[in-house]
């Protein structure tokens, strides 16, 4: 607001629930996510077989989670001292872009994993040429370019704001109305984030996992009980992340956008609290790796039980979840690279 924050904004900035809940949840996320994802990244990069598309997506997801967790200490300190930013303008921009880019990168990457699984199960032969490492790398690159493009307005402007009434400087909690030329541009910016970075990936992910599970249930003879069980668990974890972590935050954002731009209301305090749920996804992602890759599962079990990482690569290749090679074993037409978890 050009003339100063309204009463609702001032109340939000003084809300003790935000000053307590966000630092506590962010601290728990950082303490759990950083070691969990460091271990996952170590296994994915140095103790896995040839990097299949599925593994590439999981590496990207693990790096994304670590980057998000690395900026949480700044957010923790900011909220703990009463929403007062002391790290300067450039650091505010960097932390804000890193926070939201990596949060939405998790959504896009999980969608890529869902699409890759869907192609491997429903179209194992016709889609085999698309399920290769170079296409997985291209998908990750395109996702990051989309993210940086959508969030580019946050890079080009000062995201700090001095609230004289409270004697604090906020970071991305109070935005100048003239940051964008008009209300229409604000609507385009915010609705683009909601539709491109959440709604479309959400619909695609739900559709892909639903089709994948239905396919497995209708043709169980080509899959072991273990494969079907892990496929259901994987779908449950991913859908749980979308429904409980990402959906509340993004739908509240939609309500806040409409209310703020067209009716003068605000639900920003609710939006800030639902950010806690989005960050909790960082703690769920290691379960995605566990259920998505038989090889990752075997190595983790071996490490926890014996202190080392034994693996029967032949067994891992034979029991790969959604492996195109397994699905089409009778035709013999798939290469090692076509297998999602080829060991």
Long-range contacts (C-beta under 8 A, 24 or more apart in sequence): 1-174, 1-176, 1-177, 2-176, 2-177, 2-178, 4-163, 4-164, 4-165, 5-161, 5-163, 5-165, 5-174, 6-266, 8-265, 8-266, 8-268, 8-269, 9-173, 9-174, 9-266, 9-268, 10-163, 10-165, 10-166, 11-269, 12-173, 12-266, 12-268, 12-269, 12-272, 13-82, 13-83, 13-163, 13-166, 13-168, 13-170, 13-173, 13-174, 14-82, 14-166, 15-269, 17-269, 17-273, 18-79, 18-83, 18-269, 18-272, 18-273, 19-79, 19-80, 19-82, 19-83, 21-273, 21-276, 22-75, 22-76, 22-79, 22-272, 22-273, 22-275, 22-276, 23-75, 23-76, 23-79, 23-80, 25-276, 25-279, 25-280, 26-72, 26-75, 26-76, 26-79, 26-276, 26-279, 27-72, 27-76, 29-69, 29-72, 29-279, 29-280, 29-282, 29-283, 30-69, 30-72, 30-73, 30-76, 32-282, 32-283, 33-65, 33-66, 33-68, 33-69, 33-282, 33-283, 34-66, 34-69, 34-70, 36-283, 36-286, 37-62, 37-65, 37-66, 37-69, 37-282, 37-285, 37-286, 38-66, 39-286, 40-285, 40-286, 40-289, 40-296, 41-66, 43-289, 43-296, 43-299, 43-300, 43-303, 43-309, 44-289, 44-296, 47-299, 47-309, 48-293, 48-295, 48-296, 48-299, 49-295, 49-313, 49-316, 49-341, 49-342, 49-343, 50-336, 50-337, 50-342, 51-133, 52-133, 52-337, 52-339, 52-340, 52-341, 52-342, 53-116, 53-131, 53-132, 53-133, 53-135, 53-136, 53-340, 54-113, 54-116, 54-117, 54-136, 54-292, 54-293, 54-340, 54-341, 55-293, 55-341, 56-133, 56-136, 56-137, 56-140, 57-109, 57-112, 57-113, 57-116, 57-136, 57-139, 57-140, 58-113, 58-288, 58-289, 58-292, 58-293, 58-296, 60-105, 60-109, 60-140, 61-105, 61-106, 61-109, 61-110, 61-113, 61-285, 61-288, 61-289, 62-285, 62-289, 64-102, 64-105, 64-106, 64-109, 65-102, 65-106, 65-282, 65-285, 67-98, 67-102, 68-98, 68-99, 68-102, 68-103, 68-106, 68-279, 68-282, 69-282, 70-98, 71-95, 71-98, 71-99, 72-279, 75-99, 78-171, 82-166, 82-168, 83-168, 83-170, 83-173, 84-168, 84-169, 84-170, 85-160, 85-168, 85-169, 85-170, 85-171, 86-169, 87-171, 89-158, 89-159, 89-160, 92-159, 92-160, 92-171, 92-172, 93-154, 93-155, 93-158, 93-159, 95-171, 96-154, 96-159, 96-171, 96-172, 97-151, 97-154, 97-155, 100-151, 100-154, 101-144, 101-147, 101-148, 101-151, 103-278, 103-279, 103-281, 104-147, 104-150, 104-193, 104-197, 104-198, 105-143, 105-144, 105-147, 106-281, 106-282, 106-285, 107-197, 107-198, 107-201, 107-202, 107-242, 107-246, 108-143, 108-146, 108-147, 108-197, 108-201, 109-140, 109-143, 110-201, 110-205, 110-238, 110-241, 110-242, 110-288, 111-201, 111-204, 111-205, 111-208, 112-136, 112-139, 112-140, 112-143, 113-238, 113-288, 113-292, 114-204, 114-205, 114-208, 114-209, 114-212, 114-238, 115-204, 115-208, 116-340, 117-208, 117-209, 117-212, 117-231, 117-234, 117-292, 117-322, 117-340, 118-208, 118-209, 118-211, 118-212, 120-322, 120-323, 120-324, 120-327, 120-340, 121-212, 121-215, 121-216, 121-231, 121-322, 121-327, 122-211, 122-212, 122-215, 124-324, 124-327, 124-328, 124-334, 125-324, 125-328, 125-331, 125-333, 125-334, 128-324, 128-333, 128-334, 128-335, 128-338, 131-324, 131-338, 131-340, 132-337, 132-338, 133-337, 146-196, 146-197, 147-197, 150-192, 150-193, 150-196, 150-197, 151-193, 153-179, 153-180, 153-189, 173-268, 173-272, 183-261, 186-261, 187-257, 187-261, 190-253, 190-257, 190-261, 191-257, 193-253, 194-250, 194-253, 194-254, 194-257, 198-246, 198-250, 199-250, 202-242, 202-246, 202-247, 205-238, 205-239, 205-242, 206-239, 206-242, 209-235, 209-238, 209-239, 212-322, 222-326, 222-327, 223-326, 223-327, 224-319, 226-319, 227-319, 227-321, 227-322, 227-326, 230-291, 230-294, 230-297, 230-321, 231-291, 231-321, 231-322, 233-291, 234-288, 234-291, 234-292, 234-321, 237-284, 237-287, 237-288, 237-291, 238-288, 240-284, 241-281, 241-284, 241-285, 241-288, 244-277, 244-280, 245-277, 245-278, 245-280, 245-281, 245-284, 246-277, 246-278, 246-281, 248-274, 248-277, 249-274, 249-275, 249-277, 249-278, 291-321, 292-321, 292-341, 293-320, 293-321, 293-340, 293-341, 294-319, 294-320, 294-321, 294-341, 295-320, 295-341, 295-343, 296-341, 311-343, 313-343, 314-343, 316-341, 316-343, 317-341, 317-342, 317-343
